[in-house]
Amino acid sequence: MSKTMSANDDALDGQEPTDAPGAAGGSRALALLLLITGAAGLLASWVITIDKFELLKDPNFTPGCSINPIVACGSIMKSEQAEAFGFPNPMLGLVTYAIIIGVGMSLLAGARFPRWYWLTMNAGMVFGVGFCTWLMIQSLYEINALCLWCCMAWVATLLMFWYVTSFNVRKGFLPAPGWVKSFFEDFTWALPVMHIGVIAMLILTRWGADLWA
């Protein structure tokens, strides 16, 4: 009885509840973060996919997020990088972000996942961050245009990656020194803030006031 009450109190406080050996469930805060970032990424992928189909039907179609010569989603969609795997990139997002939403819903329902599951999800997010980084570099320095929906997906991916990585380190699923665990316990938020800040700085350095011209 007391253990059940303690676990419920931890969940309300936003801390991870005590888990059965070999499995772990995230806090309500982590579950909500995965839901929100997954939904944001899915929305971005959905809008870009719809606009891509419109562009295929009408080469002169201008997406709603094409504001000026720099903030021009159409330029991104017409590039070779937009189909890195032979199909439109956002179609990959439709699948992966939907999976993240499912994980978030499962955690809210009290699901516990084994170590291999958390590490597999973390590995997928490493790929996601790497892919987003490549797309960002291509956007800034090769295509010379920026897609706001893409930026939304980048931010969502970075947030979920850092918080799931933090979870895995704190749970001991990813081996790390004690000071790294302590850092993640108190300052997980600092890493995504710094990461997103670097991206924002690169964008401003690349275009500056021309973004709003």
DAJO-V642115 format. One record per residue. RES is the residue in one letter. PHI is phi in degrees with one decimal (none if undefined). Layout:
# DAJO-V642115
RES;PHI
RES;PHI
This chain:
# DAJO-V642115
M;none
S;-65.5
K;-64.7
T;-64.0
M;-63.5
S;-64.3
A;-64.2
N;-65.1
D;-63.7
D;-61.4
A;-63.8
L;-68.0
D;-81.5
G;85.2
Q;-99.4
E;-68.6
P;-71.6
T;-65.6
D;-111.1
A;-69.9
P;-56.0
G;85.7
A;-141.2
A;-146.1
G;-118.4
G;-82.7
S;-71.7
R;-62.3
A;-63.2
L;-64.5
A;-60.9
L;-66.7
L;-62.6
L;-65.0
L;-63.4
I;-68.5
T;-67.4
G;-63.2
A;-66.6
A;-63.6
G;-64.6
L;-66.1
L;-61.3
A;-60.8
S;-64.0
W;-65.4
V;-63.2
I;-63.6
T;-63.6
I;-61.1
D;-64.4
K;-62.6
F;-63.0
E;-63.9
L;-68.8
L;-68.3
K;-75.7
D;-137.1
P;-58.2
N;-91.8
F;-65.0
T;-113.2
P;-59.9
G;-62.4
C;-91.0
S;-86.2
I;-96.8
N;-152.2
P;-59.8
I;-92.8
V;-82.2
A;-136.2
C;-62.7
G;-59.7
S;-64.0
I;-66.3
M;-65.0
K;-84.5
S;-79.3
E;-65.9
Q;-64.4
A;-71.8
E;-131.1
A;-61.6
F;-111.7
G;93.8
F;-144.6
P;-55.1
N;-53.0
P;-62.8
M;-66.4
L;-67.5
G;-65.9
L;-58.7
V;-80.9
T;-68.9
Y;-69.4
A;-64.8
I;-62.4
I;-63.0
I;-60.8
G;-62.9
V;-65.2
G;-60.5
M;-63.2
S;-63.8
L;-64.8
L;-63.0
A;-82.7
G;96.4
A;-68.4
R;-121.5
F;-117.9
P;-72.3
R;-56.1
W;-61.0
Y;-67.6
W;-63.2
L;-69.6
T;-63.6
M;-64.0
N;-63.8
A;-63.4
G;-62.6
M;-72.5
V;-61.7
F;-60.3
G;-61.0
V;-65.4
G;-61.8
F;-67.0
C;-62.9
T;-64.9
W;-62.1
L;-62.5
M;-62.8
I;-62.7
Q;-62.6
S;-63.5
L;-75.4
Y;-117.7
E;-116.1
I;-80.5
N;61.2
A;-154.6
L;-130.0
C;-111.2
L;-65.3
W;-66.2
C;-63.5
C;-60.0
M;-61.8
A;-67.4
W;-59.5
V;-61.6
A;-59.5
T;-65.8
L;-64.4
L;-62.8
M;-65.8
F;-62.0
W;-66.7
Y;-76.0
V;-71.7
T;-61.2
S;-58.7
F;-59.4
N;-65.8
V;-68.5
R;-67.5
K;-82.1
G;85.0
F;-71.1
L;-108.9
P;-64.4
A;-158.8
P;-61.0
G;-59.5
W;-67.6
V;-69.9
K;-61.7
S;-62.5
F;-62.4
F;-64.9
E;-65.5
D;-107.5
F;-132.3
T;-55.4
W;-60.2
A;-66.1
L;-68.8
P;-65.4
V;-63.2
M;-66.0
H;-63.0
I;-66.5
G;-63.0
V;-63.0
I;-62.2
A;-60.9
M;-64.2
L;-63.0
I;-64.8
L;-66.8
T;-65.9
R;-71.4
W;-123.2
G;57.8
A;-68.2
D;-64.5
L;-59.5
W;-106.9
A;-72.4
